[in-house]
Amino acid sequence: MGFFFGSGLFEICFIAVFLLVIGMFAVNAVRGIGQWNKNNHSPRLAVEARVVSRRTSVSSHHHGDAASGFHTSSSTTYYITFEVESGDRMEFNVNGSEYGMLAEGDMGRLVFQGTRYLGFERRPG
């Protein structure tokens, strides 16, 4: 049957890959919980800021199999970069409606907590 399948090497590799995937999920979960906790303990800040850029990230997802058919879906993640009075820039993940309401050059008051975007109050002008 061959060296790879007959010697148990396949089973060892399969288990190693399985444990690696589970480990990656665990590390990402711990990082996500850590960031969430850090944001919760950060102060809420409101600063004067300007929208300097907007970008999107589109990811495609393929579903199904040959028997039931394939279909593709996609999701879009929206990002806004703000520049504060000190010249520092911060990029936040925002929802689609918030993304649609903001334009490059908008001035106003940015409210955030850690890496969590809370809102932007545009100043008329």
TIMI-2910 file (N, C-alpha, C, CB; in pm, 1 decimal, decimal comma, always signed):
<rs>
+----------+----------+----------+----------+----------+----------+----------+----------+----------+----------+----------+----------+------+
!      n_x !      n_y !      n_z !     ca_x !     ca_y !     ca_z !      c_x !      c_y !      c_z !     cb_x !     cb_y !     cb_z ! resn !
+----------+----------+----------+----------+----------+----------+----------+----------+----------+----------+----------+----------+------+
!    +81,8 !   -119,0 !     +0,0 !     +0,0 !     +0,0 !     +0,0 !    +86,2 !   +125,4 !     +0,0 !    -93,1 !     -0,2 !   +119,6 !  Met !
!   +212,3 !   +112,6 !    +20,6 !   +301,9 !   +226,6 !    +13,1 !   +346,4 !   +272,3 !   +149,8 !   +235,9 !   +340,0 !    -59,3 !  Gly !
!   +458,0 !   +341,4 !   +149,5 !   +517,7 !   +387,4 !   +274,9 !   +427,8 !   +486,6 !   +347,8 !   +653,2 !   +450,8 !   +248,0 !  Phe !
!   +368,9 !   +582,9 !   +275,2 !   +291,6 !   +690,9 !   +337,1 !   +166,4 !   +638,1 !   +406,7 !   +252,6 !   +794,5 !   +232,2 !  Phe !
!    +89,5 !   +553,1 !   +337,5 !    -35,7 !   +502,9 !   +395,2 !    -14,4 !   +383,1 !   +486,5 !   -131,8 !   +465,3 !   +284,9 !  Phe !
!    +78,6 !   +296,2 !   +454,9 !    +96,8 !   +172,0 !   +528,6 !   +166,4 !   +188,7 !   +662,7 !   +173,6 !    +76,8 !   +446,0 !  Gly !
!   +242,7 !   +293,2 !   +681,9 !   +323,3 !   +304,6 !   +802,7 !   +257,0 !   +386,8 !   +912,9 !   +455,5 !   +365,0 !   +768,8 !  Ser !
!   +140,2 !   +439,6 !   +887,7 !    +74,7 !   +524,4 !   +987,1 !   +115,7 !   +670,4 !   +974,7 !   +106,2 !   +474,6 !  +1126,2 !  Gly !
!   +200,3 !   +701,9 !   +877,5 !   +246,2 !   +838,9 !   +857,2 !   +129,2 !   +929,6 !   +817,3 !   +356,6 !   +843,2 !   +749,7 !  Leu !
!    +37,5 !   +874,5 !   +737,9 !    -79,2 !   +952,5 !   +696,9 !   -161,1 !   +995,5 !   +818,8 !   -167,0 !   +871,1 !   +599,8 !  Phe !
!   -185,2 !   +902,9 !   +910,5 !   -263,8 !   +933,6 !  +1029,2 !   -195,2 !  +1039,9 !  +1115,2 !   -287,5 !   +806,7 !  +1111,0 !  Glu !
!    -65,0 !  +1029,9 !  +1128,2 !    +11,0 !  +1127,3 !  +1207,2 !     +1,6 !  +1265,7 !  +1142,4 !   +159,7 !  +1083,4 !  +1220,4 !  Ile !
!    +18,1 !  +1271,6 !  +1009,7 !     +8,0 !  +1400,3 !   +938,9 !   -132,5 !  +1456,9 !   +950,5 !    +46,0 !  +1384,2 !   +790,5 !  Cys !
!   -234,0 !  +1371,2 !   +937,9 !   -372,4 !  +1417,2 !   +947,1 !   -400,3 !  +1476,9 !  +1085,1 !   -469,6 !  +1301,3 !   +918,4 !  Phe !
!   -357,6 !  +1408,9 !  +1188,1 !   -378,4 !  +1458,9 !  +1324,8 !   -301,3 !  +1588,4 !  +1347,3 !   -335,3 !  +1353,1 !  +1428,6 !  Ile !
!   -179,1 !  +1595,9 !  +1296,5 !    -98,3 !  +1716,6 !  +1312,6 !   -164,9 !  +1835,9 !  +1244,8 !    +42,5 !  +1694,9 !  +1255,5 !  Ala !
!   -215,0 !  +1818,6 !  +1123,6 !   -283,2 !  +1927,6 !  +1052,6 !   -412,0 !  +1965,4 !  +1125,8 !   -314,4 !  +1886,6 !   +905,9 !  Val !
!   -485,6 !  +1866,8 !  +1172,2 !   -609,6 !  +1893,1 !  +1247,2 !   -580,3 !  +1975,4 !  +1372,6 !   -679,3 !  +1760,1 !  +1285,9 !  Phe !
!   -478,3 !  +1937,5 !  +1447,8 !   -442,1 !  +2010,8 !  +1569,0 !   -391,7 !  +2151,4 !  +1536,4 !   -335,6 !  +1933,9 !  +1647,5 !  Leu !
!   -321,2 !  +2165,9 !  +1426,6 !   -273,8 !  +2297,3 !  +1383,8 !   -391,3 !  +2390,2 !  +1352,3 !   -182,5 !  +2283,8 !  +1260,9 !  Leu !
!   -490,0 !  +2339,4 !  +1280,9 !   -608,7 !  +2420,0 !  +1248,0 !   -684,7 !  +2457,7 !  +1375,4 !   -702,1 !  +2342,7 !  +1150,7 !  Val !
!   -706,0 !  +2363,8 !  +1463,7 !   -774,2 !  +2393,1 !  +1590,7 !   -694,2 !  +2495,0 !  +1670,7 !   -794,4 !  +2263,7 !  +1673,8 !  Ile !
!   -561,6 !  +2481,4 !  +1672,1 !   -476,0 !  +2576,4 !  +1743,0 !   -486,8 !  +2716,6 !  +1686,1 !   -332,2 !  +2530,6 !  +1738,1 !  Gly !
!   -494,2 !  +2728,4 !  +1553,1 !   -508,7 !  +2860,4 !  +1491,1 !   -641,6 !  +2924,0 !  +1529,7 !   -497,9 !  +2849,7 !  +1338,1 !  Met !
!   -749,0 !  +2846,2 !  +1531,1 !   -878,4 !  +2898,4 !  +1574,6 !   -871,5 !  +2945,7 !  +1719,5 !   -987,8 !  +2791,4 !  +1558,7 !  Phe !
!   -807,1 !  +2869,0 !  +1803,9 !   -795,7 !  +2906,0 !  +1945,4 !   -715,7 !  +3034,7 !  +1962,8 !   -730,1 !  +2792,6 !  +2024,9 !  Ala !
!   -604,8 !  +3047,5 !  +1892,0 !   -522,3 !  +3168,9 !  +1901,2 !   -601,3 !  +3290,8 !  +1855,1 !   -393,6 !  +3154,2 !  +1817,0 !  Val !
!   -673,4 !  +3278,5 !  +1743,5 !   -754,1 !  +3390,4 !  +1694,6 !   -865,3 !  +3426,5 !  +1792,3 !   -813,8 !  +3356,9 !  +1558,5 !  Asn !
!   -926,7 !  +3328,3 !  +1853,8 !  -1031,8 !  +3355,7 !  +1952,2 !   -974,7 !  +3429,1 !  +2072,9 !  -1099,4 !  +3224,9 !  +1997,0 !  Ala !
!   -860,4 !  +3384,9 !  +2121,9 !   -798,0 !  +3450,4 !  +2237,5 !   -758,2 !  +3593,4 !  +2202,4 !   -674,4 !  +3370,7 !  +2285,3 !  Val !
!   -702,7 !  +3615,2 !  +2083,3 !   -666,8 !  +3750,8 !  +2040,5 !   -789,8 !  +3839,6 !  +2031,8 !   -595,2 !  +3747,2 !  +1905,0 !  Arg !
!   -897,0 !  +3787,2 !  +1974,5 !  -1020,5 !  +3864,1 !  +1961,3 !  -1078,7 !  +3901,6 !  +2097,0 !  -1122,8 !  +3785,3 !  +1881,5 !  Gly !
!  -1080,3 !  +3808,0 !  +2189,3 !  -1130,6 !  +3835,5 !  +2324,0 !  -1039,6 !  +3936,1 !  +2394,5 !  -1140,8 !  +3704,6 !  +2406,5 !  Ile !
!   -909,2 !  +3922,1 !  +2374,7 !   -815,2 !  +4017,1 !  +2434,9 !   -836,0 !  +4158,2 !  +2382,4 !   -672,0 !  +3973,2 !  +2408,7 !  Gly !
!   -856,2 !  +4173,6 !  +2250,9 !   -879,5 !  +4306,1 !  +2192,3 !  -1011,6 !  +4363,8 !  +2241,0 !   -878,7 !  +4298,4 !  +2038,7 !  Gln !
!  -1113,9 !  +4281,1 !  +2249,3 !  -1244,8 !  +4323,8 !  +2298,7 !  -1232,4 !  +4374,3 !  +2442,8 !  -1347,2 !  +4207,4 !  +2290,4 !  Trp !
!  -1161,4 !  +4300,7 !  +2525,4 !  -1142,7 !  +4338,6 !  +2664,7 !  -1061,8 !  +4468,2 !  +2676,2 !  -1073,3 !  +4225,7 !  +2741,4 !  Asn !
!   -956,2 !  +4480,1 !  +2595,0 !   -874,8 !  +4601,9 !  +2596,1 !   -958,5 !  +4722,4 !  +2555,5 !   -753,6 !  +4587,2 !  +2502,1 !  Lys !
!  -1041,9 !  +4707,2 !  +2452,2 !  -1130,1 !  +4816,4 !  +2410,4 !  -1226,7 !  +4854,8 !  +2521,8 !  -1208,2 !  +4777,0 !  +2284,5 !  Asn !
!  -1281,9 !  +4755,9 !  +2589,9 !  -1377,0 !  +4783,9 !  +2698,4 !  -1312,1 !  +4861,6 !  +2811,9 !  -1435,5 !  +4653,8 !  +2752,2 !  Asn !
!  -1182,7 !  +4841,3 !  +2833,8 !  -1113,4 !  +4910,4 !  +2941,9 !  -1046,4 !  +5040,7 !  +2896,9 !  -1010,0 !  +4818,8 !  +3002,0 !  His !
!  -1055,2 !  +5072,5 !  +2768,7 !   -999,3 !  +5197,6 !  +2717,1 !  -1099,9 !  +5310,4 !  +2737,9 !   -962,3 !  +5184,1 !  +2566,6 !  Ser !
!  -1050,4 !  +5431,8 !  +2753,6 !  -1143,3 !  +5543,9 !  +2767,8 !  -1210,1 !  +5576,5 !  +2634,5 !  -1070,2 !  +5667,7 !  +2822,0 !  Pro !
!  -1330,5 !  +5628,4 !  +2643,2 !  -1397,2 !  +5679,1 !  +2523,2 !  -1339,6 !  +5816,2 !  +2494,6 !  -1553,6 !  +5685,1 !  +2540,8 !  Arg !
!  -1291,4 !  +5835,3 !  +2373,5 !  -1229,0 !  +5961,7 !  +2337,1 !  -1307,3 !  +6027,9 !  +2225,0 !  -1082,7 !  +5940,5 !  +2295,4 !  Leu !
!  -1314,0 !  +6159,6 !  +2230,6 !  -1375,4 !  +6238,6 !  +2124,0 !  -1272,4 !  +6343,6 !  +2082,9 !  -1512,3 !  +6305,3 !  +2170,4 !  Ala !
!  -1230,5 !  +6339,9 !  +1957,6 !  -1126,5 !  +6429,3 !  +1908,4 !  -1168,8 !  +6488,5 !  +1774,7 !   -991,8 !  +6355,0 !  +1894,8 !  Val !
!  -1114,6 !  +6606,4 !  +1745,3 !  -1136,9 !  +6666,3 !  +1614,0 !  -1056,4 !  +6586,9 !  +1512,2 !  -1096,7 !  +6818,1 !  +1612,3 !  Glu !
!  -1118,6 !  +6556,3 !  +1399,3 !  -1052,1 !  +6473,2 !  +1299,1 !  -1104,2 !  +6506,1 !  +1160,0 !  -1072,7 !  +6323,8 !  +1329,9 !  Ala !
!  -1029,4 !  +6458,6 !  +1062,9 !  -1065,3 !  +6475,2 !   +921,7 !  -1060,0 !  +6338,9 !   +855,1 !   -970,0 !  +6576,7 !   +849,6 !  Arg !
!  -1157,0 !  +6310,8 !   +768,2 !  -1156,4 !  +6186,1 !   +691,1 !  -1051,8 !  +6201,7 !   +581,0 !  -1299,6 !  +6153,4 !   +630,7 !  Val !
!   -951,1 !  +6114,7 !   +581,8 !   -845,4 !  +6126,2 !   +480,6 !   -853,0 !  +6017,3 !   +373,6 !   -709,9 !  +6121,2 !   +547,5 !  Val !
!   -915,0 !  +5904,4 !   +403,9 !   -932,0 !  +5802,8 !   +299,8 !  -1041,1 !  +5704,4 !   +338,8 !   -800,0 !  +5728,3 !   +274,5 !  Ser !
!  -1089,2 !  +5638,1 !   +235,9 !  -1191,0 !  +5534,0 !   +251,0 !  -1146,2 !  +5416,8 !   +165,2 !  -1335,4 !  +5585,0 !   +209,3 !  Arg !
!  -1170,2 !  +5296,6 !   +214,2 !  -1137,9 !  +5179,3 !   +132,8 !  -1232,4 !  +5065,5 !   +167,7 !   -990,7 !  +5135,9 !   +153,7 !  Arg !
!  -1240,2 !  +4971,7 !    +77,3 !  -1321,5 !  +4852,7 !    +99,6 !  -1235,2 !  +4729,1 !    +77,2 !  -1445,8 !  +4851,4 !     +6,0 !  Thr !
!  -1279,2 !  +4620,2 !   +135,9 !  -1215,2 !  +4490,9 !   +114,7 !  -1326,2 !  +4391,0 !    +83,8 !  -1129,7 !  +4446,3 !   +240,1 !  Ser !
!  -1323,4 !  +4335,4 !    -36,0 !  -1426,7 !  +4240,9 !    -78,5 !  -1368,8 !  +4100,9 !    -73,8 !  -1479,4 !  +4274,5 !   -221,2 !  Val !
!  -1440,8 !  +4009,8 !     -8,7 !  -1396,8 !  +3870,2 !     -5,8 !  -1507,1 !  +3783,5 !    -64,5 !  -1361,4 !  +3824,7 !   +139,6 !  Ser !
!  -1465,9 !  +3685,9 !   -142,9 !  -1559,5 !  +3592,9 !   -206,8 !  -1559,0 !  +3461,0 !   -132,9 !  -1523,9 !  +3571,2 !   -355,3 !  Ser !
!  -1675,2 !  +3399,0 !   -128,5 !  -1689,9 !  +3270,5 !    -61,0 !  -1757,6 !  +3174,4 !   -158,2 !  -1772,2 !  +3284,5 !    +72,3 !  His !
!  -1699,1 !  +3057,7 !   -175,9 !  -1754,2 !  +2956,4 !   -265,7 !  -1819,0 !  +2847,0 !   -180,8 !  -1643,2 !  +2896,9 !   -359,5 !  His !
!  -1942,9 !  +2812,4 !   -215,8 !  -2018,8 !  +2715,2 !   -137,7 !  -2069,8 !  +2603,4 !   -229,3 !  -2137,2 !  +2784,2 !    -64,4 !  His !
!  -2095,9 !  +2490,8 !   -168,2 !  -2158,9 !  +2382,2 !   -240,2 !  -2061,1 !  +2275,4 !   -284,0 !  -2230,5 !  +2435,3 !   -358,5 !  Gly !
!  -2114,1 !  +2180,8 !   -359,0 !  -2033,1 !  +2072,8 !   -412,9 !  -2086,5 !  +2036,5 !   -550,6 !  -2033,6 !  +1949,3 !   -318,3 !  Asp !
!  -2021,2 !  +1942,6 !   -615,6 !  -2058,0 !  +1905,9 !   -752,0 !  -2199,5 !  +1850,0 !   -759,5 !  -1959,6 !  +1804,3 !   -807,1 !  Ala !
!  -2242,6 !  +1779,3 !   -656,5 !  -2375,1 !  +1717,7 !   -658,9 !  -2486,5 !  +1821,4 !   -644,3 !  -2386,3 !  +1613,8 !   -548,0 !  Ala !
!  -2470,9 !  +1915,1 !   -552,9 !  -2579,0 !  +2012,0 !   -528,4 !  -2558,2 !  +2142,5 !   -603,9 !  -2590,4 !  +2040,9 !   -379,7 !  Ser !
!  -2443,3 !  +2159,1 !   -662,5 !  -2414,0 !  +2280,3 !   -737,9 !  -2332,2 !  +2378,1 !   -655,8 !  -2542,5 !  +2346,3 !   -784,1 !  Gly !
!  -2264,6 !  +2464,3 !   -725,7 !  -2179,4 !  +2562,8 !   -660,8 !  -2246,7 !  +2699,1 !   -666,3 !  -2039,8 !  +2567,7 !   -727,3 !  Phe !
!  -2222,5 !  +2780,1 !   -567,1 !  -2262,4 !  +2920,3 !   -573,4 !  -2158,2 !  +3002,3 !   -498,4 !  -2405,6 !  +2941,9 !   -513,4 !  His !
!  -2152,6 !  +3128,0 !   -534,3 !  -2054,4 !  +3218,1 !   -476,6 !  -2126,2 !  +3334,3 !   -410,0 !  -1955,7 !  +3268,6 !   -584,0 !  Thr !
!  -2078,7 !  +3371,7 !   -294,0 !  -2128,8 !  +3491,9 !   -227,5 !  -2008,2 !  +3577,4 !   -192,8 !  -2213,6 !  +3457,0 !    -99,0 !  Ser !
!  -2034,7 !  +3702,0 !   -165,8 !  -1924,1 !  +3790,5 !   -129,4 !  -1966,7 !  +3878,8 !    -13,4 !  -1879,3 !  +3876,9 !   -250,2 !  Ser !
!  -1867,5 !  +3930,0 !    +56,4 !  -1894,9 !  +4024,4 !   +164,6 !  -1795,7 !  +4138,6 !   +152,5 !  -1885,3 !  +3955,6 !   +305,4 !  Ser !
!  -1840,1 !  +4256,2 !   +192,0 !  -1757,5 !  +4375,3 !   +183,6 !  -1734,0 !  +4430,4 !   +322,2 !  -1822,0 !  +4481,0 !    +93,6 !  Thr !
!  -1609,9 !  +4461,6 !   +353,0 !  -1572,5 !  +4526,1 !   +478,3 !  -1531,6 !  +4668,9 !   +444,0 !  -1456,2 !  +4448,1 !   +552,4 !  Thr !
!  -1580,1 !  +4763,5 !   +522,9 !  -1557,8 !  +4905,7 !   +496,0 !  -1463,0 !  +4965,5 !   +599,2 !  -1691,4 !  +4982,5 !   +495,6 !  Tyr !
!  -1369,2 !  +5049,2 !   +552,5 !  -1271,0 !  +5112,7 !   +639,4 !  -1265,2 !  +5262,7 !   +610,1 !  -1131,6 !  +5047,9 !   +620,9 !  Tyr !
!  -1251,7 !  +5341,6 !   +716,5 !  -1231,9 !  +5485,7 !   +704,6 !  -1104,5 !  +5520,7 !   +781,5 !  -1356,5 !  +5566,2 !   +759,2 !  Ile !
!  -1019,9 !  +5603,9 !   +721,0 !   -899,6 !  +5652,7 !   +788,6 !   -921,5 !  +5798,2 !   +826,7 !   -773,1 !  +5637,1 !   +698,1 !  Thr !
!   -897,5 !  +5828,0 !   +953,2 !   -911,8 !  +5963,0 !  +1007,5 !   -774,5 !  +6016,3 !  +1044,2 !  -1006,1 !  +5964,4 !  +1130,9 !  Phe !
!   -756,6 !  +6147,1 !  +1029,3 !   -636,2 !  +6213,8 !  +1075,4 !   -676,0 !  +6311,7 !  +1184,4 !   -562,4 !  +6285,9 !   +958,5 !  Glu !
!   -612,3 !  +6300,5 !  +1299,4 !   -643,4 !  +6388,7 !  +1412,8 !   -550,1 !  +6508,2 !  +1411,6 !   -632,0 !  +6312,6 !  +1547,7 !  Val !
!   -573,8 !  +6602,8 !  +1501,2 !   -499,8 !  +6729,4 !  +1503,0 !   -348,8 !  +6710,2 !  +1515,1 !   -548,6 !  +6815,2 !  +1617,2 !  Glu !
!   -304,7 !  +6606,5 !  +1583,0 !   -160,4 !  +6581,9 !  +1601,1 !    -94,2 !  +6530,0 !  +1473,6 !   -137,9 !  +6481,7 !  +1714,4 !  Ser !
!   -175,3 !  +6493,4 !  +1374,7 !   -122,1 !  +6437,1 !  +1250,6 !   -125,7 !  +6285,5 !  +1247,0 !    +18,7 !  +6483,4 !  +1230,1 !  Gly !
!   -158,7 !  +6222,8 !  +1360,7 !   -170,3 !  +6076,8 !  +1364,3 !   -291,2 !  +6032,5 !  +1283,5 !   -181,3 !  +6025,8 !  +1510,0 !  Asp !
!   -279,5 !  +5916,0 !  +1223,7 !   -390,1 !  +5859,0 !  +1146,3 !   -436,6 !  +5729,5 !  +1211,4 !   -347,8 !  +5833,7 !   +999,2 !  Arg !
!   -568,2 !  +5711,0 !  +1205,7 !   -629,1 !  +5589,5 !  +1261,6 !   -730,6 !  +5536,4 !  +1162,1 !   -696,6 !  +5617,6 !  +1400,1 !  Met !
!   -724,0 !  +5405,3 !  +1138,4 !   -820,0 !  +5341,9 !  +1048,5 !   -917,3 !  +5259,2 !  +1131,0 !   -748,0 !  +5253,3 !   +942,5 !  Glu !
!  -1046,7 !  +5273,0 !  +1099,5 !  -1150,6 !  +5199,2 !  +1170,2 !  -1237,4 !  +5123,0 !  +1071,8 !  -1236,4 !  +5293,7 !  +1254,7 !  Phe !
!  -1283,7 !  +5008,6 !  +1116,4 !  -1382,4 !  +4930,5 !  +1043,9 !  -1518,3 !  +4993,0 !  +1075,0 !  -1377,2 !  +4777,0 !  +1083,9 !  Asn !
!  -1595,2 !  +5028,8 !   +970,9 !  -1726,9 !  +5090,1 !   +990,4 !  -1831,1 !  +5010,7 !   +912,7 !  -1726,6 !  +5239,4 !   +945,4 !  Val !
!  -1959,3 !  +5033,9 !   +943,1 !  -2063,4 !  +4965,1 !   +867,6 !  -2087,7 !  +5037,1 !   +735,0 !  -2194,3 !  +4957,0 !   +949,9 !  Asn !
!  -2160,1 !  +4973,0 !   +646,8 !  -2180,4 !  +5025,8 !   +512,1 !  -2252,4 !  +5158,7 !   +508,1 !  -2256,0 !  +4927,9 !   +431,2 !  Gly !
!  -2351,6 !  +5178,7 !   +593,7 !  -2425,6 !  +5305,8 !   +590,8 !  -2338,1 !  +5420,3 !   +640,7 !  -2553,8 !  +5296,1 !   +676,2 !  Ser !
!  -2255,6 !  +5394,4 !   +741,1 !  -2163,1 !  +5496,0 !   +791,2 !  -2060,6 !  +5529,7 !   +681,9 !  -2091,4 !  +5446,8 !   +921,2 !  Glu !
!  -2011,7 !  +5427,9 !   +614,2 !  -1916,3 !  +5446,6 !   +504,7 !  -1976,5 !  +5535,2 !   +396,1 !  -1874,3 !  +5310,5 !   +445,3 !  Tyr !
!  -2102,5 !  +5511,0 !   +364,0 !  -2169,6 !  +5587,2 !   +259,7 !  -2194,5 !  +5732,3 !   +296,2 !  -2298,7 !  +5522,5 !   +226,4 !  Gly !
!  -2201,4 !  +5761,9 !   +424,7 !  -2229,8 !  +5898,2 !   +469,8 !  -2104,7 !  +5984,9 !   +480,7 !  -2299,6 !  +5894,2 !   +603,2 !  Met !
!  -1987,1 !  +5923,5 !   +479,1 !  -1863,0 !  +5999,6 !   +496,9 !  -1787,5 !  +6012,0 !   +365,4 !  -1773,8 !  +5933,2 !   +602,6 !  Leu !
!  -1728,2 !  +6129,6 !   +346,2 !  -1649,5 !  +6154,9 !   +225,7 !  -1512,0 !  +6205,2 !   +266,6 !  -1720,4 !  +6257,4 !   +132,4 !  Ala !
!  -1413,5 !  +6180,4 !   +182,0 !  -1279,4 !  +6230,9 !   +209,1 !  -1285,5 !  +6382,7 !   +222,0 !  -1179,7 !  +6188,6 !    +97,0 !  Glu !
!  -1218,0 !  +6433,5 !   +323,0 !  -1217,2 !  +6577,6 !   +348,9 !  -1316,6 !  +6621,6 !   +454,1 !  -1244,6 !  +6651,3 !   +223,0 !  Gly !
!  -1411,9 !  +6535,0 !   +491,0 !  -1508,6 !  +6570,9 !   +596,4 !  -1434,6 !  +6601,3 !   +726,0 !  -1611,9 !  +6456,5 !   +618,9 !  Asp !
!  -1476,4 !  +6706,8 !   +793,4 !  -1419,1 !  +6745,9 !   +922,9 !  -1526,1 !  +6725,7 !  +1028,5 !  -1367,9 !  +6895,1 !   +921,8 !  Met !
!  -1482,4 !  +6691,0 !  +1149,9 !  -1578,8 !  +6673,1 !  +1256,4 !  -1516,3 !  +6613,2 !  +1380,7 !  -1691,5 !  +6586,7 !  +1209,6 !  Gly !
!  -1602,4 !  +6551,7 !  +1459,4 !  -1562,6 !  +6496,5 !  +1588,1 !  -1570,0 !  +6344,3 !  +1582,3 !  -1652,0 !  +6551,7 !  +1702,0 !  Arg !
!  -1453,8 !  +6281,0 !  +1595,5 !  -1443,0 !  +6135,1 !  +1594,2 !  -1454,3 !  +6084,0 !  +1737,0 !  -1308,9 !  +6088,8 !  +1529,0 !  Leu !
!  -1539,2 !  +5985,1 !  +1755,8 !  -1555,2 !  +5922,8 !  +1888,0 !  -1514,6 !  +5775,8 !  +1873,0 !  -1705,1 !  +5936,9 !  +1942,7 !  Val !
!  -1421,2 !  +5732,1 !  +1960,5 !  -1372,9 !  +5594,3 !  +1953,2 !  -1332,5 !  +5546,8 !  +2091,8 !  -1254,0 !  +5582,4 !  +1854,9 !  Phe !
!  -1318,1 !  +5416,7 !  +2102,8 !  -1275,9 !  +5353,4 !  +2228,0 !  -1177,3 !  +5243,7 !  +2192,5 !  -1398,2 !  +5296,2 !  +2308,9 !  Gln !
!  -1049,4 !  +5269,7 !  +2215,6 !   -946,9 !  +5173,7 !  +2174,2 !   -943,8 !  +5165,1 !  +2023,3 !   -972,6 !  +5034,4 !  +2235,8 !  Gly !
!   -965,1 !  +5045,7 !  +1970,1 !   -971,8 !  +5027,9 !  +1824,6 !  -1115,9 !  +5022,6 !  +1775,6 !   -898,2 !  +4900,6 !  +1783,2 !  Thr !
!  -1210,5 !  +5051,0 !  +1862,1 !  -1353,2 !  +5042,2 !  +1830,2 !  -1407,1 !  +5179,3 !  +1787,6 !  -1432,7 !  +4988,6 !  +1951,8 !  Arg !
!  -1457,5 !  +5187,7 !  +1666,6 !  -1518,5 !  +5309,5 !  +1613,5 !  -1656,6 !  +5326,1 !  +1676,2 !  -1528,2 !  +5304,8 !  +1457,5 !  Tyr !
!  -1684,7 !  +5445,3 !  +1729,1 !  -1815,0 !  +5470,9 !  +1790,3 !  -1897,9 !  +5572,1 !  +1712,6 !  -1796,5 !  +5519,1 !  +1931,6 !  Leu !
!  -1834,4 !  +5656,5 !  +1633,4 !  -1911,4 !  +5750,5 !  +1553,2 !  -1829,4 !  +5868,8 !  +1506,6 !  -2029,3 !  +5799,3 !  +1630,8 !  Gly !
!  -1889,3 !  +5943,4 !  +1415,8 !  -1826,6 !  +6064,4 !  +1363,6 !  -1937,3 !  +6166,9 !  +1343,4 !  -1748,1 !  +6036,7 !  +1229,4 !  Phe !
!  -1924,5 !  +6279,7 !  +1412,4 !  -2021,2 !  +6388,3 !  +1400,4 !  -1961,5 !  +6492,1 !  +1306,2 !  -2055,9 !  +6451,1 !  +1540,7 !  Glu !
!  -2015,6 !  +6496,3 !  +1183,7 !  -1961,8 !  +6586,9 !  +1083,4 !  -1992,7 !  +6731,5 !  +1118,7 !  -2017,7 !  +6553,1 !   +945,6 !  Arg !
!  -1894,8 !  +6816,2 !  +1097,8 !  -1910,0 !  +6958,3 !  +1122,1 !  -1944,7 !  +7024,9 !   +989,0 !  -1780,2 !  +7019,6 !  +1184,9 !  Arg !
!  -2053,0 !  +7103,9 !   +985,7 !  -2088,8 !  +7170,5 !   +859,6 !  -1979,2 !  +7265,8 !   +815,6 !  -2221,4 !  +7246,5 !   +874,2 !  Pro !
!  -1961,4 !  +7276,8 !   +688,1 !  -1863,2 !  +7372,5 !   +642,7 !  -1812,0 !  +7333,0 !   +513,5 !  -1752,6 !  +7387,8 !   +737,8 !  Gly !
+----------+----------+----------+----------+----------+----------+----------+----------+----------+----------+----------+----------+------+
</rs>
